[in-house]
Amino acid sequence: MAIQAMQAALGIFQARNGLPELAVGFHMVLASLLAATTAIIFVRTQGYLMSQSQQA
């Protein structure tokens, strides 16, 4: 949730300030972190990752 909130705040900042280069880069990093976090949560909640004891 925190990453998503920061992403939204940064997007608003960019829109109001004409897309400063540093903010665009930071926005892209946050977007990548949000996508990775979402994928990890999805995989873990769907049971695709099993612990070592469950694999044997």
C-alpha distance matrix in Angstrom:
0.0 3.8 5.5 5.1 6.1 8.6 9.8 10.6 12.3 14.2 15.3 16.7 18.4 19.9 21.2 22.9 24.4 25.8 23.6 24.5 24.8 22.7 19.7 20.1 20.2 17.1 15.3 16.7 15.6 11.9 12.5 14.2 11.6 9.1 12.2 13.2 10.2 10.4 14.1 14.1 12.2 14.6 17.6 17.2 16.8 19.7 22.0 22.9 22.7 25.3 26.2 29.6 31.4 30.5 31.7 35.2
3.8 0.0 3.8 5.4 5.1 6.2 8.5 9.9 10.6 12.2 14.1 15.5 16.4 18.2 20.0 21.3 22.5 24.2 21.9 22.3 22.6 20.2 17.4 18.4 18.2 14.8 13.7 15.6 14.0 10.5 12.2 13.9 11.1 9.6 13.2 14.0 11.3 12.6 16.1 15.8 14.6 17.4 20.0 19.4 19.6 22.6 24.6 25.2 24.6 27.2 27.7 30.8 32.9 32.3 33.4 36.8
5.5 3.8 0.0 3.8 5.5 5.1 6.0 8.6 9.9 10.4 12.2 14.3 15.2 16.3 18.3 20.1 20.9 22.1 19.5 19.9 19.8 17.5 14.8 15.3 14.9 11.7 10.4 11.9 10.4 6.7 8.5 10.2 7.6 6.3 10.1 11.1 9.2 10.6 13.9 14.2 13.7 16.2 18.6 18.7 19.3 21.9 23.9 24.0 23.5 26.4 27.1 30.1 32.5 31.8 32.5 36.0
5.1 5.4 3.8 0.0 3.8 5.4 4.9 6.2 8.7 9.8 10.5 12.5 14.2 15.2 16.6 18.6 20.0 21.1 18.7 19.8 20.1 18.4 15.3 15.4 15.8 13.0 10.6 12.2 11.9 8.1 8.4 11.0 9.4 6.7 10.0 12.1 10.3 10.4 14.0 15.0 14.1 15.9 18.9 19.4 19.3 21.7 24.2 24.4 24.5 27.5 28.7 31.9 34.1 33.0 33.7 37.4
6.1 5.1 5.5 3.8 0.0 3.8 5.4 5.2 6.2 8.6 9.8 10.8 12.4 14.2 15.5 16.8 18.4 20.1 18.3 19.2 20.2 18.3 15.0 15.8 16.7 13.6 11.6 14.1 13.8 10.1 11.2 14.1 12.4 10.3 13.7 15.7 13.7 14.1 17.7 18.5 17.4 19.4 22.4 22.5 22.3 24.9 27.4 27.9 27.8 30.7 31.6 34.8 36.9 36.0 36.9 40.5
8.6 6.2 5.1 5.4 3.8 0.0 3.8 5.4 5.1 6.0 8.5 9.9 10.4 12.1 14.2 15.4 16.3 18.0 15.9 16.3 17.0 14.8 11.6 13.0 13.6 10.2 8.8 11.7 11.2 7.8 9.9 12.7 11.2 10.2 13.7 15.4 14.0 15.1 18.4 19.1 18.7 20.9 23.5 23.8 24.1 26.7 28.9 29.0 28.6 31.5 32.3 35.2 37.6 37.0 37.6 41.1
9.8 8.5 6.0 4.9 5.4 3.8 0.0 3.8 5.5 5.2 6.2 8.8 9.9 10.5 12.4 14.4 15.4 16.3 13.9 14.9 15.4 13.8 10.5 10.7 11.6 9.0 6.4 9.0 9.4 6.1 7.0 10.4 9.9 8.5 11.4 13.8 13.2 13.8 16.8 18.2 18.1 19.7 22.4 23.2 23.6 25.7 28.1 27.9 27.8 31.1 32.2 35.1 37.6 36.7 37.1 40.7
10.6 9.9 8.6 6.2 5.2 5.4 3.8 0.0 3.8 5.4 5.0 6.3 8.7 9.9 10.6 12.5 14.4 15.6 13.9 15.5 16.8 15.8 12.1 12.4 14.3 12.0 9.0 11.9 13.0 9.8 10.0 13.6 13.4 11.3 14.0 16.8 15.9 15.8 19.1 20.7 20.1 21.4 24.4 25.3 25.2 27.2 29.9 30.0 30.3 33.5 34.8 37.8 40.2 39.1 39.6 43.3
12.3 10.6 9.9 8.7 6.2 5.1 5.5 3.8 0.0 3.8 5.4 5.2 6.2 8.7 10.0 10.8 12.4 14.4 13.1 14.1 15.9 14.5 10.8 12.3 14.2 11.6 9.6 13.1 13.9 11.1 12.3 15.8 15.2 13.9 16.9 19.3 18.3 18.8 22.1 23.3 22.7 24.5 27.4 28.0 28.0 30.3 32.8 32.9 32.9 36.0 36.9 39.9 42.3 41.5 42.1 45.7
14.2 12.2 10.4 9.8 8.6 6.0 5.2 5.4 3.8 0.0 3.8 5.4 4.9 6.1 8.6 9.9 10.4 12.0 10.0 10.7 12.2 10.8 7.1 8.6 10.6 8.3 6.4 10.2 11.3 9.2 10.6 13.9 14.0 13.4 16.1 18.4 18.1 18.9 21.8 23.2 23.2 24.9 27.5 28.4 28.8 30.9 33.3 33.0 32.8 36.0 37.0 39.8 42.4 41.7 42.0 45.5
15.3 14.1 12.2 10.5 9.8 8.5 6.2 5.0 5.4 3.8 0.0 3.8 5.4 5.1 6.2 8.7 10.0 10.7 8.9 10.9 12.5 12.3 8.5 8.5 11.4 10.1 7.1 10.2 12.3 10.5 10.5 14.1 15.0 13.8 15.8 18.7 18.8 18.9 21.7 23.6 23.6 24.7 27.5 28.7 29.0 30.7 33.4 32.9 33.2 36.6 37.9 40.8 43.4 42.4 42.5 46.2
16.7 15.5 14.3 12.5 10.8 9.9 8.8 6.3 5.2 5.4 3.8 0.0 3.8 5.4 5.1 6.3 8.7 10.3 9.8 11.9 14.4 14.3 10.6 11.4 14.5 13.1 10.6 13.9 15.9 13.8 14.1 17.8 18.3 16.9 19.2 22.1 21.8 21.8 24.8 26.6 26.2 27.4 30.4 31.5 31.4 33.3 36.1 35.9 36.2 39.5 40.8 43.8 46.2 45.2 45.6 49.2
18.4 16.4 15.2 14.2 12.4 10.4 9.9 8.7 6.2 4.9 5.4 3.8 0.0 3.8 5.5 5.3 6.2 8.6 8.1 9.2 12.0 11.6 8.2 10.0 13.0 11.6 10.2 13.8 15.4 13.9 15.0 18.4 18.8 18.1 20.6 23.1 23.0 23.6 26.4 28.0 28.0 29.5 32.1 33.1 33.4 35.4 38.0 37.6 37.6 40.9 41.9 44.7 47.3 46.5 46.8 50.4
19.9 18.2 16.3 15.2 14.2 12.1 10.5 9.9 8.7 6.1 5.1 5.4 3.8 0.0 3.8 5.5 5.2 5.9 4.6 6.6 9.2 9.8 6.6 7.3 10.8 10.5 8.8 11.9 14.2 13.5 14.0 17.2 18.4 17.9 19.9 22.5 23.0 23.4 25.9 27.8 28.2 29.4 31.9 33.2 33.7 35.4 37.9 37.3 37.4 40.8 42.0 44.6 47.4 46.6 46.6 50.1
21.2 20.0 18.3 16.6 15.5 14.2 12.4 10.6 10.0 8.6 6.2 5.1 5.5 3.8 0.0 3.8 5.7 5.8 6.3 9.3 12.2 13.4 10.3 10.4 14.1 14.0 11.7 14.4 17.2 16.1 16.0 19.4 20.8 19.8 21.4 24.5 24.9 24.8 27.4 29.6 29.6 30.5 33.2 34.7 34.9 36.4 39.2 38.6 39.1 42.6 44.0 46.8 49.5 48.4 48.4 52.1
22.9 21.3 20.1 18.6 16.8 15.4 14.4 12.5 10.8 9.9 8.7 6.3 5.3 5.5 3.8 0.0 3.8 6.0 7.9 9.9 13.4 14.3 11.6 12.6 16.2 15.8 14.2 17.3 19.6 18.5 18.9 22.3 23.3 22.4 24.5 27.3 27.4 27.6 30.4 32.3 32.2 33.4 36.2 37.4 37.5 39.3 42.0 41.6 41.9 45.3 46.5 49.3 52.0 51.0 51.2 54.8
24.4 22.5 20.9 20.0 18.4 16.3 15.4 14.4 12.4 10.4 10.0 8.7 6.2 5.2 5.7 3.8 0.0 3.8 5.8 6.7 10.5 11.6 9.6 11.0 14.4 14.5 13.6 16.6 18.8 18.3 19.1 22.2 23.3 23.0 25.1 27.6 28.0 28.6 31.1 32.9 33.3 34.5 37.1 38.3 38.8 40.6 43.1 42.5 42.5 45.9 47.0 49.6 52.4 51.6 51.6 55.2
25.8 24.2 22.1 21.1 20.1 18.0 16.3 15.6 14.4 12.0 10.7 10.3 8.6 5.9 5.8 6.0 3.8 0.0 3.8 6.0 9.3 11.6 10.0 10.1 13.7 14.7 13.6 15.9 18.6 18.7 18.9 21.8 23.5 23.3 24.8 27.4 28.3 28.7 30.9 33.0 33.6 34.6 36.9 38.6 39.1 40.6 43.1 42.2 42.5 46.0 47.3 49.8 52.7 51.8 51.5 55.1
23.6 21.9 19.5 18.7 18.3 15.9 13.9 13.9 13.1 10.0 8.9 9.8 8.1 4.6 6.3 7.9 5.8 3.8 0.0 3.8 6.3 8.5 6.9 6.4 9.9 11.2 10.2 12.2 14.9 15.3 15.5 18.2 20.0 20.1 21.5 24.0 25.1 25.7 27.7 29.8 30.6 31.6 33.8 35.5 36.2 37.6 40.0 39.0 39.1 42.6 43.9 46.3 49.3 48.4 48.1 51.6
24.5 22.3 19.9 19.8 19.2 16.3 14.9 15.5 14.1 10.7 10.9 11.9 9.2 6.6 9.3 9.9 6.7 6.0 3.8 0.0 3.8 5.7 5.4 6.3 9.0 10.2 10.6 12.6 14.6 15.5 16.5 18.7 20.2 21.0 22.6 24.6 25.7 26.8 28.8 30.5 31.5 32.8 34.8 36.3 37.3 38.9 41.1 39.9 39.7 43.1 44.1 46.3 49.4 48.8 48.5 51.9
24.8 22.6 19.8 20.1 20.2 17.0 15.4 16.8 15.9 12.2 12.5 14.4 12.0 9.2 12.2 13.4 10.5 9.3 6.3 3.8 0.0 3.8 5.5 5.2 6.4 8.8 9.8 10.8 12.7 14.4 15.4 16.9 18.8 20.0 21.3 23.0 24.5 25.9 27.4 29.0 30.5 31.8 33.4 35.0 36.4 37.8 39.7 38.3 38.0 41.4 42.3 44.3 47.5 47.0 46.4 49.8
22.7 20.2 17.5 18.4 18.3 14.8 13.8 15.8 14.5 10.8 12.3 14.3 11.6 9.8 13.4 14.3 11.6 11.6 8.5 5.7 3.8 0.0 3.8 5.4 5.2 6.3 8.5 10.0 10.8 12.5 14.3 15.6 16.8 18.4 20.2 21.4 22.6 24.4 26.0 27.2 28.7 30.4 31.9 33.2 34.7 36.4 38.1 36.9 36.2 39.4 40.1 42.1 45.3 45.0 44.5 47.8
19.7 17.4 14.8 15.3 15.0 11.6 10.5 12.1 10.8 7.1 8.5 10.6 8.2 6.6 10.3 11.6 9.6 10.0 6.9 5.4 5.5 3.8 0.0 3.8 5.4 5.1 5.9 8.6 9.8 10.4 12.0 14.2 15.2 16.1 18.2 19.9 20.7 22.1 24.2 25.5 26.6 28.2 30.1 31.3 32.5 34.3 36.3 35.3 34.9 38.1 38.9 41.2 44.3 43.8 43.6 47.0
20.1 18.4 15.3 15.4 15.8 13.0 10.7 12.4 12.3 8.6 8.5 11.4 10.0 7.3 10.4 12.6 11.0 10.1 6.4 6.3 5.2 5.4 3.8 0.0 3.8 5.5 5.0 6.3 8.8 9.9 10.4 12.4 14.3 15.2 16.5 18.4 19.9 20.9 22.6 24.4 25.7 26.9 28.7 30.3 31.5 32.9 35.0 33.7 33.6 37.0 38.1 40.3 43.5 42.8 42.3 45.8
20.2 18.2 14.9 15.8 16.7 13.6 11.6 14.3 14.2 10.6 11.4 14.5 13.0 10.8 14.1 16.2 14.4 13.7 9.9 9.0 6.4 5.2 5.4 3.8 0.0 3.8 5.4 5.1 6.4 8.8 9.9 10.8 12.6 14.3 15.5 16.8 18.5 20.1 21.3 22.8 24.5 25.9 27.3 28.8 30.4 31.8 33.6 32.1 31.6 35.0 35.9 37.8 41.1 40.6 40.0 43.4
17.1 14.8 11.7 13.0 13.6 10.2 9.0 12.0 11.6 8.3 10.1 13.1 11.6 10.5 14.0 15.8 14.5 14.7 11.2 10.2 8.8 6.3 5.1 5.5 3.8 0.0 3.8 5.4 5.1 6.2 8.6 9.9 10.6 12.2 14.3 15.4 16.4 18.3 20.0 21.1 22.4 24.2 25.8 26.9 28.4 30.2 31.9 30.8 30.2 33.4 34.1 36.3 39.4 39.0 38.7 42.0
15.3 13.7 10.4 10.6 11.6 8.8 6.4 9.0 9.6 6.4 7.1 10.6 10.2 8.8 11.7 14.2 13.6 13.6 10.2 10.6 9.8 8.5 5.9 5.0 5.4 3.8 0.0 3.8 5.5 5.2 6.1 8.7 9.9 10.4 12.3 14.3 15.2 16.3 18.4 19.9 21.0 22.4 24.3 25.7 26.8 28.5 30.6 29.6 29.3 32.7 33.8 36.2 39.2 38.5 38.2 41.8
16.7 15.6 11.9 12.2 14.1 11.7 9.0 11.9 13.1 10.2 10.2 13.9 13.8 11.9 14.4 17.3 16.6 15.9 12.2 12.6 10.8 10.0 8.6 6.3 5.1 5.4 3.8 0.0 3.8 5.4 5.0 6.2 8.7 9.8 10.5 12.3 14.1 15.3 16.6 18.4 20.0 21.1 22.6 24.4 25.8 27.0 29.0 27.5 27.4 30.9 32.1 34.3 37.5 36.7 36.1 39.6
15.6 14.0 10.4 11.9 13.8 11.2 9.4 13.0 13.9 11.3 12.3 15.9 15.4 14.2 17.2 19.6 18.8 18.6 14.9 14.6 12.7 10.8 9.8 8.8 6.4 5.1 5.5 3.8 0.0 3.8 5.4 5.1 6.3 8.6 10.0 10.6 12.2 14.2 15.4 16.5 18.3 20.0 21.2 22.5 24.3 25.8 27.4 26.0 25.4 28.7 29.6 31.7 34.9 34.4 33.9 37.3
11.9 10.5 6.7 8.1 10.1 7.8 6.1 9.8 11.1 9.2 10.5 13.8 13.9 13.5 16.1 18.5 18.3 18.7 15.3 15.5 14.4 12.5 10.4 9.9 8.8 6.2 5.2 5.4 3.8 0.0 3.8 5.4 5.0 6.0 8.6 9.8 10.3 12.1 14.1 15.2 16.3 18.1 19.9 20.9 22.3 24.1 26.0 25.1 24.6 27.9 28.8 31.3 34.2 33.6 33.5 37.0
12.5 12.2 8.5 8.4 11.2 9.9 7.0 10.0 12.3 10.6 10.5 14.1 15.0 14.0 16.0 18.9 19.1 18.9 15.5 16.5 15.4 14.3 12.0 10.4 9.9 8.6 6.1 5.0 5.4 3.8 0.0 3.8 5.5 5.1 6.2 8.6 9.8 10.5 12.3 14.3 15.4 16.4 18.4 20.0 21.1 22.5 24.6 23.6 23.6 27.1 28.5 31.1 34.0 33.0 32.7 36.3
14.2 13.9 10.2 11.0 14.1 12.7 10.4 13.6 15.8 13.9 14.1 17.8 18.4 17.2 19.4 22.3 22.2 21.8 18.2 18.7 16.9 15.6 14.2 12.4 10.8 9.9 8.7 6.2 5.1 5.4 3.8 0.0 3.8 5.4 5.1 6.1 8.5 9.9 10.6 12.3 14.2 15.3 16.5 18.3 20.0 21.2 22.9 21.4 21.2 24.6 26.0 28.2 31.3 30.5 29.9 33.4
11.6 11.1 7.6 9.4 12.4 11.2 9.9 13.4 15.2 14.0 15.0 18.3 18.8 18.4 20.8 23.3 23.3 23.5 20.0 20.2 18.8 16.8 15.2 14.3 12.6 10.6 9.9 8.7 6.3 5.0 5.5 3.8 0.0 3.8 5.5 5.1 6.0 8.5 9.8 10.5 12.1 14.1 15.3 16.4 18.1 19.9 21.4 20.3 19.7 22.9 23.9 26.3 29.3 28.6 28.5 32.0
9.1 9.6 6.3 6.7 10.3 10.2 8.5 11.3 13.9 13.4 13.8 16.9 18.1 17.9 19.8 22.4 23.0 23.3 20.1 21.0 20.0 18.4 16.1 15.2 14.3 12.2 10.4 9.8 8.6 6.0 5.1 5.4 3.8 0.0 3.8 5.5 5.1 6.1 8.6 9.9 10.6 12.2 14.2 15.4 16.4 18.2 20.3 19.6 19.6 22.9 24.2 27.1 29.7 28.7 28.8 32.4
12.2 13.2 10.1 10.0 13.7 13.7 11.4 14.0 16.9 16.1 15.8 19.2 20.6 19.9 21.4 24.5 25.1 24.8 21.5 22.6 21.3 20.2 18.2 16.5 15.5 14.3 12.3 10.5 10.0 8.6 6.2 5.1 5.5 3.8 0.0 3.8 5.5 5.1 6.2 8.7 10.0 10.5 12.3 14.3 15.5 16.5 18.6 17.5 17.8 21.4 23.2 25.9 28.7 27.3 27.0 30.7
13.2 14.0 11.1 12.1 15.7 15.4 13.8 16.8 19.3 18.4 18.7 22.1 23.1 22.5 24.5 27.3 27.6 27.4 24.0 24.6 23.0 21.4 19.9 18.4 16.8 15.4 14.3 12.3 10.6 9.8 8.6 6.1 5.1 5.5 3.8 0.0 3.8 5.4 5.1 6.2 8.6 9.8 10.6 12.2 14.2 15.4 16.8 15.5 15.2 18.6 20.1 22.6 25.5 24.5 24.1 27.7
10.2 11.3 9.2 10.3 13.7 14.0 13.2 15.9 18.3 18.1 18.8 21.8 23.0 23.0 24.9 27.4 28.0 28.3 25.1 25.7 24.5 22.6 20.7 19.9 18.5 16.4 15.2 14.1 12.2 10.3 9.8 8.5 6.0 5.1 5.5 3.8 0.0 3.8 5.4 5.1 6.2 8.5 10.0 10.6 12.2 14.2 15.7 15.2 14.7 17.9 19.1 22.0 24.6 23.6 23.9 27.5
10.4 12.6 10.6 10.4 14.1 15.1 13.8 15.8 18.8 18.9 18.9 21.8 23.6 23.4 24.8 27.6 28.6 28.7 25.7 26.8 25.9 24.4 22.1 20.9 20.1 18.3 16.3 15.3 14.2 12.1 10.5 9.9 8.5 6.1 5.1 5.4 3.8 0.0 3.8 5.5 5.2 6.1 8.6 10.0 10.6 12.2 14.5 14.2 14.6 18.0 19.9 23.0 25.3 23.8 24.1 27.8
14.1 16.1 13.9 14.0 17.7 18.4 16.8 19.1 22.1 21.8 21.7 24.8 26.4 25.9 27.4 30.4 31.1 30.9 27.7 28.8 27.4 26.0 24.2 22.6 21.3 20.0 18.4 16.6 15.4 14.1 12.3 10.6 9.8 8.6 6.2 5.1 5.4 3.8 0.0 3.8 5.5 5.1 6.1 8.6 10.0 10.6 12.5 11.3 12.0 15.6 17.7 20.6 23.1 21.5 21.3 25.1
14.1 15.8 14.2 15.0 18.5 19.1 18.2 20.7 23.3 23.2 23.6 26.6 28.0 27.8 29.6 32.3 32.9 33.0 29.8 30.5 29.0 27.2 25.5 24.4 22.8 21.1 19.9 18.4 16.5 15.2 14.3 12.3 10.5 9.9 8.7 6.2 5.1 5.5 3.8 0.0 3.8 5.4 5.2 6.1 8.5 10.0 10.9 10.1 9.6 13.0 14.6 17.6 20.1 18.8 18.9 22.6
12.2 14.6 13.7 14.1 17.4 18.7 18.1 20.1 22.7 23.2 23.6 26.2 28.0 28.2 29.6 32.2 33.3 33.6 30.6 31.5 30.5 28.7 26.6 25.7 24.5 22.4 21.0 20.0 18.3 16.3 15.4 14.2 12.1 10.6 10.0 8.6 6.2 5.2 5.5 3.8 0.0 3.8 5.5 5.2 6.0 8.5 10.2 10.7 10.7 13.6 15.4 18.8 20.7 19.2 20.0 23.6
14.6 17.4 16.2 15.9 19.4 20.9 19.7 21.4 24.5 24.9 24.7 27.4 29.5 29.4 30.5 33.4 34.5 34.6 31.6 32.8 31.8 30.4 28.2 26.9 25.9 24.2 22.4 21.1 20.0 18.1 16.4 15.3 14.1 12.2 10.5 9.8 8.5 6.1 5.1 5.4 3.8 0.0 3.8 5.5 5.3 6.1 8.8 8.9 10.3 13.5 16.0 19.4 21.2 19.0 19.5 23.3
17.6 20.0 18.6 18.9 22.4 23.5 22.4 24.4 27.4 27.5 27.5 30.4 32.1 31.9 33.2 36.2 37.1 36.9 33.8 34.8 33.4 31.9 30.1 28.7 27.3 25.8 24.3 22.6 21.2 19.9 18.4 16.5 15.3 14.2 12.3 10.6 10.0 8.6 6.1 5.2 5.5 3.8 0.0 3.8 5.6 5.3 6.4 5.6 6.7 10.1 12.9 16.0 18.0 15.9 16.0 19.8
17.2 19.4 18.7 19.4 22.5 23.8 23.2 25.3 28.0 28.4 28.7 31.5 33.1 33.2 34.7 37.4 38.3 38.6 35.5 36.3 35.0 33.2 31.3 30.3 28.8 26.9 25.7 24.4 22.5 20.9 20.0 18.3 16.4 15.4 14.3 12.2 10.6 10.0 8.6 6.1 5.2 5.5 3.8 0.0 3.8 5.5 5.4 6.3 6.0 8.6 10.7 14.2 15.8 14.0 14.9 18.6
16.8 19.6 19.3 19.3 22.3 24.1 23.6 25.2 28.0 28.8 29.0 31.4 33.4 33.7 34.9 37.5 38.8 39.1 36.2 37.3 36.4 34.7 32.5 31.5 30.4 28.4 26.8 25.8 24.3 22.3 21.1 20.0 18.1 16.4 15.5 14.2 12.2 10.6 10.0 8.5 6.0 5.3 5.6 3.8 0.0 3.8 5.5 7.9 8.8 10.8 13.1 16.8 17.8 15.6 17.0 20.5
19.7 22.6 21.9 21.7 24.9 26.7 25.7 27.2 30.3 30.9 30.7 33.3 35.4 35.4 36.4 39.3 40.6 40.6 37.6 38.9 37.8 36.4 34.3 32.9 31.8 30.2 28.5 27.0 25.8 24.1 22.5 21.2 19.9 18.2 16.5 15.4 14.2 12.2 10.6 10.0 8.5 6.1 5.3 5.5 3.8 0.0 3.8 5.7 8.2 10.3 13.4 16.8 17.7 14.9 15.8 19.4
22.0 24.6 23.9 24.2 27.4 28.9 28.1 29.9 32.8 33.3 33.4 36.1 38.0 37.9 39.2 42.0 43.1 43.1 40.0 41.1 39.7 38.1 36.3 35.0 33.6 31.9 30.6 29.0 27.4 26.0 24.6 22.9 21.4 20.3 18.6 16.8 15.7 14.5 12.5 10.9 10.2 8.8 6.4 5.4 5.5 3.8 0.0 3.8 5.5 6.7 9.9 13.2 14.0 11.1 12.1 15.7
22.9 25.2 24.0 24.4 27.9 29.0 27.9 30.0 32.9 33.0 32.9 35.9 37.6 37.3 38.6 41.6 42.5 42.2 39.0 39.9 38.3 36.9 35.3 33.7 32.1 30.8 29.6 27.5 26.0 25.1 23.6 21.4 20.3 19.6 17.5 15.5 15.2 14.2 11.3 10.1 10.7 8.9 5.6 6.3 7.9 5.7 3.8 0.0 3.8 6.3 9.9 12.6 14.2 11.4 11.2 15.0
22.7 24.6 23.5 24.5 27.8 28.6 27.8 30.3 32.9 32.8 33.2 36.2 37.6 37.4 39.1 41.9 42.5 42.5 39.1 39.7 38.0 36.2 34.9 33.6 31.6 30.2 29.3 27.4 25.4 24.6 23.6 21.2 19.7 19.6 17.8 15.2 14.7 14.6 12.0 9.6 10.7 10.3 6.7 6.0 8.8 8.2 5.5 3.8 0.0 3.7 6.7 9.5 11.6 9.6 9.5 13.2
25.3 27.2 26.4 27.5 30.7 31.5 31.1 33.5 36.0 36.0 36.6 39.5 40.9 40.8 42.6 45.3 45.9 46.0 42.6 43.1 41.4 39.4 38.1 37.0 35.0 33.4 32.7 30.9 28.7 27.9 27.1 24.6 22.9 22.9 21.4 18.6 17.9 18.0 15.6 13.0 13.6 13.5 10.1 8.6 10.8 10.3 6.7 6.3 3.7 0.0 3.8 6.6 8.0 5.9 6.4 10.0
26.2 27.7 27.1 28.7 31.6 32.3 32.2 34.8 36.9 37.0 37.9 40.8 41.9 42.0 44.0 46.5 47.0 47.3 43.9 44.1 42.3 40.1 38.9 38.1 35.9 34.1 33.8 32.1 29.6 28.8 28.5 26.0 23.9 24.2 23.2 20.1 19.1 19.9 17.7 14.6 15.4 16.0 12.9 10.7 13.1 13.4 9.9 9.9 6.7 3.8 0.0 3.8 5.5 5.4 6.6 9.3
29.6 30.8 30.1 31.9 34.8 35.2 35.1 37.8 39.9 39.8 40.8 43.8 44.7 44.6 46.8 49.3 49.6 49.8 46.3 46.3 44.3 42.1 41.2 40.3 37.8 36.3 36.2 34.3 31.7 31.3 31.1 28.2 26.3 27.1 25.9 22.6 22.0 23.0 20.6 17.6 18.8 19.4 16.0 14.2 16.8 16.8 13.2 12.6 9.5 6.6 3.8 0.0 3.8 5.5 5.3 6.8
31.4 32.9 32.5 34.1 36.9 37.6 37.6 40.2 42.3 42.4 43.4 46.2 47.3 47.4 49.5 52.0 52.4 52.7 49.3 49.4 47.5 45.3 44.3 43.5 41.1 39.4 39.2 37.5 34.9 34.2 34.0 31.3 29.3 29.7 28.7 25.5 24.6 25.3 23.1 20.1 20.7 21.2 18.0 15.8 17.8 17.7 14.0 14.2 11.6 8.0 5.5 3.8 0.0 3.8 5.6 5.8
30.5 32.3 31.8 33.0 36.0 37.0 36.7 39.1 41.5 41.7 42.4 45.2 46.5 46.6 48.4 51.0 51.6 51.8 48.4 48.8 47.0 45.0 43.8 42.8 40.6 39.0 38.5 36.7 34.4 33.6 33.0 30.5 28.6 28.7 27.3 24.5 23.6 23.8 21.5 18.8 19.2 19.0 15.9 14.0 15.6 14.9 11.1 11.4 9.6 5.9 5.4 5.5 3.8 0.0 3.8 5.6
31.7 33.4 32.5 33.7 36.9 37.6 37.1 39.6 42.1 42.0 42.5 45.6 46.8 46.6 48.4 51.2 51.6 51.5 48.1 48.5 46.4 44.5 43.6 42.3 40.0 38.7 38.2 36.1 33.9 33.5 32.7 29.9 28.5 28.8 27.0 24.1 23.9 24.1 21.3 18.9 20.0 19.5 16.0 14.9 17.0 15.8 12.1 11.2 9.5 6.4 6.6 5.3 5.6 3.8 0.0 3.8
35.2 36.8 36.0 37.4 40.5 41.1 40.7 43.3 45.7 45.5 46.2 49.2 50.4 50.1 52.1 54.8 55.2 55.1 51.6 51.9 49.8 47.8 47.0 45.8 43.4 42.0 41.8 39.6 37.3 37.0 36.3 33.4 32.0 32.4 30.7 27.7 27.5 27.8 25.1 22.6 23.6 23.3 19.8 18.6 20.5 19.4 15.7 15.0 13.2 10.0 9.3 6.8 5.8 5.6 3.8 0.0
